[in-house]
Amino acid sequence: MAVYLHLNEKQTRQLVQGSCLHDIGKVGIPDEILNKSSALTAQEWEVMRQHPYIGTKILLEHGDIETEIIEIIHYHHERWNGEGYPCGLKENKIPVFARICAIIDTFDCMVSDRPYRKGLSFAEAEQELLIHSGTQFDSYYVDAFLNLFHTIGVNTLSRKIRQEGDTL
């Protein structure tokens, strides 16, 4: 995505680092919630929704981390329509890199097998992104992601995702 969007080296590093660390706050969520194989209760969701705060706190306490990286961790669950969390930010109030991370993370979650469900096909995940484009996600970046997806091809993308995961 960074290359496709013509980000410079610093921006690319920030997007990659922030995206790799976006769920670091889950270290502060109890394992019984993280590993639950059924739907979370309302109370469990309230606990889970704390992970952006926890992640932000961890990084702020452990060094001089760039604002752009912190913003990805803190805001990656915000929604374009303002119905996300933790702050209910809307549209362009959501930092760009957090918007991009949300799309990539959601796509990865949809195509990955979970204890409670089998992953979607790439085509099904693409349809879900399109359905939620303009409400959950910034449609500009959904279009960019899907254009990239089709430009490099599904098989190449799948291979790149696996290779990147192996190097993390």
C-alpha positions as a printed Julia matrix, in Angstrom:
168×3 Matrix{Float64}:
   0.0     0.0     0.0
   2.8     2.4     0.88
   4.46    2.0    -2.52
   1.12    2.14   -4.31
   0.27    5.4    -2.49
   3.74    6.83   -3.27
   4.6     7.32    0.4
   8.14    8.43    1.1
  10.57    6.27    3.1
   9.7     7.85    6.47
   5.95    7.56    5.89
   6.35    3.96    4.7
   8.28    3.08    7.86
   5.64    4.77   10.03
   2.77    2.96    8.3
   4.53   -0.42    8.48
   5.63   -0.06   12.1
   2.28    1.26   13.27
   0.42   -1.46   11.39
   2.64   -4.15   12.89
   2.06   -2.73   16.37
  -1.62   -1.75   16.01
  -2.89   -4.47   18.39
  -0.05   -4.34   20.91
  -2.57   -3.27   23.56
  -4.08   -6.76   23.45
  -1.24   -7.84   25.75
  -3.31   -6.15   28.47
  -6.5    -8.06   27.64
  -7.16  -11.29   29.58
  -6.46  -14.48   27.6
  -9.95  -15.82   28.3
 -11.36  -12.9    26.31
  -8.75  -12.97   23.53
  -9.04  -16.72   23.02
 -12.78  -17.08   23.5
 -14.27  -19.3    20.81
 -17.78  -17.83   21.04
 -19.25  -14.34   20.87
 -18.07  -11.85   23.47
 -20.52  -10.53   26.03
 -21.16   -6.78   26.28
 -18.87   -6.64   29.32
 -16.13   -8.55   27.5
 -16.43   -6.17   24.54
 -15.94   -3.23   26.89
 -12.69   -4.83   28.07
 -11.59   -5.61   24.49
 -12.29   -2.05   23.41
  -9.61   -0.87   25.82
  -6.75   -2.28   23.74
  -6.14    0.94   21.74
  -5.72    2.86   25.02
  -3.5     0.15   26.49
  -1.34    0.03   23.36
  -0.98    3.8    23.27
   0.01    3.84   26.95
   2.6     1.08   26.44
   4.31    2.88   23.59
   4.23    6.28   25.28
   5.85    4.75   28.38
   8.59    2.98   26.43
  10.31    5.59   24.39
  10.11    8.37   21.91
   7.6     6.98   19.41
   6.51    9.09   16.44
   3.02   10.53   16.59
   2.01    8.84   13.33
   2.73    5.41   14.82
   0.88    6.2    18.05
  -2.11    7.41   16.0
  -2.37    4.09   14.16
  -2.46    2.19   17.44
  -4.91    4.56   19.06
  -7.33    5.14   16.17
  -7.34    1.95   14.05
 -10.9     1.08   15.22
 -12.42    4.45   14.32
 -14.99    4.36   11.52
 -15.53    6.74    8.66
 -19.12    7.34    9.82
 -18.05    8.15   13.39
 -19.38    4.93   14.96
 -15.98    3.5    15.87
 -13.93    3.64   19.03
 -12.21    4.79   21.19
 -13.05    8.42   20.36
 -15.84    8.29   17.78
 -13.78   10.25   15.26
 -15.35   10.74   11.85
 -14.07   11.04    8.28
 -10.9    13.14    7.89
 -10.56   13.55   11.66
  -9.25    9.95   11.65
  -5.51    9.96   10.88
  -4.78    8.66    7.37
  -2.46    5.84    8.45
  -5.07    4.59   10.94
  -7.63    4.52    8.11
  -5.27    2.52    5.92
  -4.37    0.11    8.73
  -8.05   -0.5     9.46
  -8.66   -1.65    5.89
  -5.62   -3.92    5.74
  -6.29   -5.36    9.2
  -9.96   -5.99    8.43
  -9.11   -7.72    5.16
  -6.53   -9.89    6.93
  -9.04  -10.77    9.68
 -11.71  -11.66    7.16
  -9.51  -14.04    5.13
  -7.89  -15.67    8.17
  -9.31  -18.72    9.9
 -10.44  -18.08   13.47
 -11.35  -20.58   16.2
 -15.0   -19.62   15.75
 -15.14  -19.44   11.91
 -13.38  -20.26    8.65
 -11.83  -17.37    6.79
 -13.62  -15.81    3.82
 -12.34  -16.12    0.28
 -10.52  -13.08   -1.12
 -13.57  -12.35   -3.32
 -15.91  -12.45   -0.31
 -13.59  -10.19    1.7
 -13.41   -7.77   -1.22
 -17.22   -7.61   -1.31
 -17.33   -6.9     2.43
 -14.86   -4.02    2.02
 -17.04   -2.61   -0.77
 -20.21   -2.96    1.31
 -18.6    -1.0     4.17
 -16.78    1.52    1.99
 -17.95    5.01    2.91
 -19.42    3.92    6.26
 -16.8     1.92    8.14
 -13.91    2.74    5.8
 -12.66    5.69    3.79
 -13.73    4.77    0.24
 -10.64    6.41   -1.29
  -8.36    3.96    0.52
 -10.69    1.0    -0.05
 -10.49    1.75   -3.77
  -6.71    2.08   -3.57
  -6.39   -1.21   -1.69
  -8.66   -3.04   -4.13
  -6.91   -1.51   -7.15
  -3.59   -2.68   -5.73
  -5.14   -6.05   -5.0
  -6.19   -6.44   -8.63
  -3.04   -4.86  -10.07
  -0.62   -7.3    -8.46
  -3.04  -10.22   -8.55
  -4.61  -12.34   -5.86
  -1.95  -15.08   -5.95
   0.89  -12.6    -5.71
  -0.83  -10.75   -2.87
  -1.47  -13.98   -1.0
   2.18  -14.99   -1.39
   3.38  -11.53   -0.25
   1.13  -11.64    2.84
   2.53  -15.03    3.79
   6.13  -13.92    3.19
   5.69  -10.73    5.19
   4.13  -12.68    8.02
   7.11  -15.05    8.01
   9.56  -12.16    8.36
   7.84  -10.39   11.25
